[in-house]
Amino acid sequence: MKLSVYLGENLAGYLESTAEKGVVFFYDTAYIKAGQPPISLSLPLSNAEFSQKDCLPFFEGLLPEGDVKKRISDYLHISESSTFKLLKELGGECAGMVSILPEGESNKAKSANAFSRDNYEPLSEKKLAEYIQNINTRPLLKIKEKLRLSLAGAQEKLPLAYINGKYYLPKNGAPSTHILKPTGSGKLSNLAANEYICTELAKYSGLPTSKTELKQIGNTEFLLIERYDRISENNQISRIHQEDICQALGILSDRKYQNDGGPSIADIYNLLKEKTTIPLIETRNFLRYIIFNLIMGNCDAHGKNYSLLFQGNTIQLAPIYDTVSTIIYPDLTRKLSMKVGKHYEFKKINSEDFVLLAGQLNLKPKTILDCYFETIEKIEKN
């Protein structure tokens, strides 16, 4: 059984489920001959077949994680471990420019870019609030049987279109424009407000961010985030390709934390230094992301919470996202996702760790201190 993998409107290759080799990926010959870009830095253009070990980190990385993945899998009666079957159900609208369709199903990406009733179903505020309130019985990514939407992460999310103050569900492979995140409850109460405040502070500190709005329909609160991998112009919505750092480095989602085999600060820094178009800008922005997350008390800034954005022939660090203050929640760990210097423990980070980090990155300590003071000063100034 095969799935067609598209990058935008171009057939990039095929994901195949085999009895002998598990899931494998191979590029379409015409796609390679046309000199099209690879779908991932971890999957360079090649006539060779990519094994399950090599291709799974990218494709599995398109899917939800944790409890959300389990709930969707249970709802669909599909094993959590079946990346292939889950992508068949959810892969029509993924992060970046990737669309995954059953083999033989035509890709409507080009025609779907037009904002029209054929491509977008109006969604009333009342119905939207109802969907959010019922997430315990029906996951947001499957609020309708025919929806084929996917987003990575361990939090409930809904990709939708928000145009001229109205909500729409994308159909026929049409791209979304925004991501909706419900507010947390119980031990993670006010999560939407938390992320909104942190994102606004990131903007005030001069970091690239997505536009966010804290919305409320009746008693239902949620965060509405404008997608940085989508562009809306002249009644057309287009996709920009992106992948997270774990995908780019070929690391599975369940290994996103450094102490469990995930990327370190140095791993990400060196990737940006090697692959981005203007490394000086992107590596400095990354250092400021790290420092900002420390200032906010975000212990969950792991390898899937940093991404690369591919636009034309350029590669850059994506705007900061998923930045929340985790230390305000007593039941969440104070252990950092990536070690700073010699410490994982948030409270133990000190100036010596920044000096050690500078050495690990072949930088002068002053470079990191300058990033720290620049971030603080801009927050205070604004």
C-alpha positions in Angstrom: 0.0 0.0 0.0 1.3 3.5 -0.9 0.6 7.1 0.0 1.5 9.9 -2.3 3.6 12.6 -0.7 3.2 16.1 -2.2 5.2 19.2 -1.5 2.8 21.9 -2.5 1.3 20.9 -5.9 4.3 18.7 -6.8 4.3 14.9 -6.3 7.6 14.5 -4.3 7.5 10.7 -3.7 5.7 7.8 -2.0 5.4 6.4 1.5 5.0 2.7 1.3 4.0 0.2 3.9 5.7 -3.2 3.3 5.6 -6.5 5.1 9.3 -7.0 4.9 10.8 -3.6 5.5 8.1 -1.7 7.4 7.5 1.9 6.2 9.8 3.2 3.5 10.0 6.4 1.4 11.3 7.0 -2.1 11.3 10.2 -4.2 9.5 10.3 -7.5 11.9 10.2 -10.4 10.4 13.1 -12.2 10.6 15.2 -9.0 14.3 14.5 -8.7 14.9 15.3 -12.4 13.0 18.6 -12.1 15.5 19.7 -9.4 12.8 20.2 -6.8 13.8 20.7 -3.1 13.9 17.8 -0.6 11.0 17.4 1.8 13.4 17.4 4.7 17.1 18.0 5.4 17.1 14.5 6.8 15.9 13.1 3.5 18.1 14.6 0.7 17.2 14.0 -2.9 18.2 10.5 -3.9 17.2 7.7 -6.2 17.7 5.3 -3.3 14.9 4.1 -1.0 14.9 5.5 2.6 14.5 2.9 5.3 11.9 3.1 8.1 14.7 4.2 10.4 15.6 7.0 8.1 12.2 8.2 7.0 10.0 7.7 10.1 11.4 10.7 12.1 10.1 13.1 9.5 6.8 11.5 8.8 6.0 10.5 12.3 6.9 14.1 13.3 3.9 15.4 11.3 1.5 13.7 13.7 0.3 14.7 17.2 2.0 13.3 20.2 1.3 11.9 23.7 -2.3 11.8 25.0 -3.7 13.6 21.9 -2.2 11.0 19.6 -3.6 8.2 21.8 -7.1 9.7 21.8 -7.1 10.2 18.1 -5.8 6.6 17.6 -8.5 5.3 19.9 -11.2 7.3 18.1 -10.0 6.0 14.7 -9.4 2.5 15.9 -5.8 2.7 14.7 -2.7 1.7 16.6 -0.7 4.6 17.9 2.4 3.0 16.4 0.9 2.9 12.9 2.3 6.1 11.4 1.3 5.0 7.9 -2.4 4.5 8.8 -2.6 7.7 10.9 -1.1 9.8 8.0 -3.6 8.2 5.6 -6.4 9.5 7.9 -4.9 12.9 8.9 -2.2 13.9 6.4 -4.2 16.1 4.0 -3.1 19.3 5.7 0.2 19.1 7.6 2.8 21.6 8.8 4.7 23.2 6.0 3.9 22.4 2.4 3.4 18.6 2.9 0.2 16.9 1.9 -0.1 13.1 2.1 -2.9 11.4 0.1 -3.9 7.9 -0.8 -2.2 6.8 -4.0 -4.3 7.7 -7.0 -6.1 10.5 -5.2 -5.6 13.8 -7.1 -3.9 16.6 -5.3 -6.0 19.8 -5.3 -3.4 22.0 -3.7 -3.4 24.6 -6.5 -7.1 25.0 -6.9 -7.6 24.7 -3.2 -5.6 27.8 -2.5 -8.5 30.1 -3.5 -10.7 31.2 -0.7 -14.1 30.0 -1.7 -17.1 28.1 -0.3 -15.9 25.1 -2.3 -12.7 25.0 -0.2 -13.8 26.4 3.1 -16.9 25.5 5.2 -18.2 28.3 7.4 -18.0 27.5 11.1 -20.2 29.4 13.5 -18.9 30.6 16.9 -21.5 28.5 18.6 -20.5 25.4 16.8 -16.8 26.1 17.4 -17.4 26.5 21.1 -19.3 23.3 21.1 -16.4 21.4 19.5 -13.9 22.8 22.0 -16.2 21.9 24.9 -16.5 18.3 23.6 -12.8 17.5 23.1 -13.0 14.8 25.8 -15.3 12.8 23.6 -14.1 13.9 20.1 -10.5 15.1 19.2 -10.4 18.5 17.5 -8.5 17.1 14.5 -11.4 14.8 13.8 -14.4 17.0 14.6 -15.7 15.9 11.2 -15.1 12.5 9.6 -13.9 13.9 6.3 -11.4 16.3 7.8 -7.8 15.3 7.1 -5.8 17.6 9.4 -2.6 17.0 11.3 -0.4 19.1 13.7 2.5 17.9 15.8 2.5 18.5 19.6 1.0 17.0 22.7 -1.7 19.7 23.1 -5.2 19.7 21.5 -5.2 22.0 18.4 -7.4 22.8 15.5 -6.1 24.1 12.1 -8.7 26.4 10.7 -9.1 29.5 8.5 -9.9 32.8 10.1 -10.7 35.4 7.5 -12.3 38.8 8.0 -13.3 37.9 11.5 -15.0 34.6 10.6 -14.0 31.0 11.1 -13.9 28.3 8.4 -12.9 24.6 8.2 -10.6 23.8 5.3 -11.9 21.2 2.8 -10.5 19.5 -0.3 -6.9 19.8 0.9 -7.2 23.6 1.3 -4.6 25.2 3.6 -5.6 26.6 7.0 -4.5 30.1 8.1 -4.6 29.8 11.9 -4.2 27.3 14.7 -6.6 27.2 17.6 -5.5 26.1 21.1 -8.0 25.7 23.8 -7.1 27.0 27.3 -5.9 24.3 29.7 -7.8 23.0 32.7 -7.1 21.4 36.0 -3.3 21.3 36.6 -2.7 23.3 33.4 -5.3 26.0 33.8 -5.0 29.3 31.9 -2.6 27.8 29.4 -3.9 29.9 26.5 -3.4 33.1 28.5 0.0 31.9 29.6 1.2 31.4 26.0 -0.4 34.6 24.8 1.5 36.7 27.5 4.8 34.9 26.8 4.4 35.4 23.0 3.6 39.1 23.5 6.7 39.5 25.7 8.8 37.7 23.0 7.5 40.3 20.5 8.4 43.1 22.8 11.9 41.7 23.2 12.4 41.9 19.5 12.0 38.3 18.6 10.2 37.0 15.5 6.7 35.8 16.6 3.4 34.9 15.1 0.4 37.1 15.7 -1.7 35.7 18.6 -5.1 36.7 19.9 -6.8 35.5 23.1 -10.4 34.8 22.2 -13.5 34.0 24.1 -16.9 32.6 23.0 -19.2 32.6 26.0 -17.2 30.8 28.7 -14.9 29.1 26.2 -11.5 30.6 26.0 -8.8 29.8 23.4 -5.7 31.1 21.7 -5.8 31.9 18.0 -2.4 31.8 16.3 -1.7 33.1 12.8 0.3 30.4 11.0 3.8 31.5 10.0 3.9 28.8 7.3 0.9 30.3 5.5 0.5 33.5 3.5 -2.9 35.0 2.7 -2.9 37.5 -0.2 -5.5 38.6 -2.8 -8.0 35.9 -1.9 -5.3 33.2 -2.2 -3.8 31.2 0.7 -0.4 29.6 0.1 1.9 27.3 2.1 5.5 27.8 3.1 7.6 24.7 3.8 8.9 24.1 7.3 10.1 21.3 9.5 11.0 21.1 13.2 14.6 20.5 14.4 13.9 16.9 15.3 12.6 16.2 11.8 15.6 18.0 10.3 18.1 15.9 12.4 16.2 12.6 11.9 15.2 12.3 15.5 11.9 10.6 16.5 9.3 12.7 18.5 9.6 10.6 21.6 13.3 11.3 21.7 12.8 15.1 21.6 14.4 15.7 25.0 18.2 15.9 25.2 18.6 13.5 28.0 16.6 10.9 26.0 18.6 11.2 22.8 17.2 14.5 21.6 19.1 17.5 20.3 21.3 19.7 22.5 21.7 23.5 22.2 25.0 22.9 20.4 23.3 20.4 18.0 20.7 23.0 17.0 23.2 25.9 16.9 25.5 23.9 14.6 22.6 22.9 12.3 21.7 26.6 12.0 25.3 27.5 11.4 25.6 25.0 8.6 22.3 25.1 6.9 20.7 28.5 7.2 21.1 31.3 4.6 22.4 33.9 7.0 23.8 31.9 9.9 24.9 35.0 11.8 21.3 36.2 12.2 19.7 32.8 12.8 22.2 31.6 15.4 21.9 34.8 17.3 18.1 34.6 17.2 18.3 31.0 18.5 20.5 32.1 21.4 18.0 34.8 22.2 15.2 32.2 22.0 17.0 30.0 24.5 17.6 33.0 26.8 14.0 34.2 26.5 12.6 30.7 27.4 14.9 30.7 30.5 13.6 34.1 31.5 10.0 33.0 31.1 10.7 29.8 33.0 9.9 27.5 30.1 11.4 24.2 30.9 9.7 22.5 27.9 11.6 24.1 25.0 12.6 20.9 23.3 13.8 20.0 19.8 10.3 20.1 18.3 9.7 23.6 19.6 12.2 25.1 17.2 11.7 24.9 13.4 13.3 25.8 10.1 11.4 27.8 7.5 12.1 27.2 3.8 11.1 30.1 1.5 12.4 30.2 -2.1 16.0 29.4 -1.8 16.4 30.6 1.7 16.4 28.7 5.0 15.9 30.5 8.3 14.9 29.9 11.9 11.1 30.0 12.2 9.5 32.5 14.6 9.4 31.4 18.3 6.4 29.4 19.2 4.9 27.2 22.0 6.6 29.5 24.6 4.9 29.2 28.0 6.0 29.6 31.6 5.9 26.0 32.8 7.3 26.8 36.3 4.1 28.4 37.4 2.5 25.0 37.4 3.6 23.1 40.6 3.1 19.7 39.1 5.3 20.2 36.1 9.0 19.3 36.1 11.7 22.0 36.6 14.1 20.0 34.5 15.1 21.7 31.3 14.5 20.0 27.9 18.1 20.9 26.9 21.0 21.3 29.2 22.5 24.8 29.7 26.2 24.4 30.5 26.3 21.5 32.9 22.9 21.7 34.4 19.4 20.5 33.5 17.8 21.9 36.7 16.3 25.3 36.1 17.2 26.7 39.5 20.8 25.7 39.2 21.6 27.7 36.1 24.2 30.3 36.8 26.8 32.5 35.0 29.3 29.6 34.9 26.8 27.6 32.8 26.6 30.4 30.3 30.4 30.5 30.1 30.5 26.8 29.6 27.8 27.0 27.0 29.8 29.7 25.1 32.7 27.3 25.0 30.6 24.5 23.7 29.5 26.8 20.8 33.0 28.2 20.2 31.8 31.7 21.2 33.1 34.3 23.6 31.0 34.5 26.8 30.3 38.1 26.0 28.3 37.1 23.0 25.8 35.2 25.1 25.7 37.9 27.8 25.0 40.5 25.1 22.0 38.4 24.0 20.8 38.2 27.5 21.0 41.9 28.2 19.5 42.8 24.8 16.5 40.6 25.6 16.0 42.1 29.0 16.5 45.7 27.9 14.0 45.3 25.1 11.3 43.8 27.3 11.8 46.6 29.9 11.8 49.3 27.2 8.6 48.1 25.6 
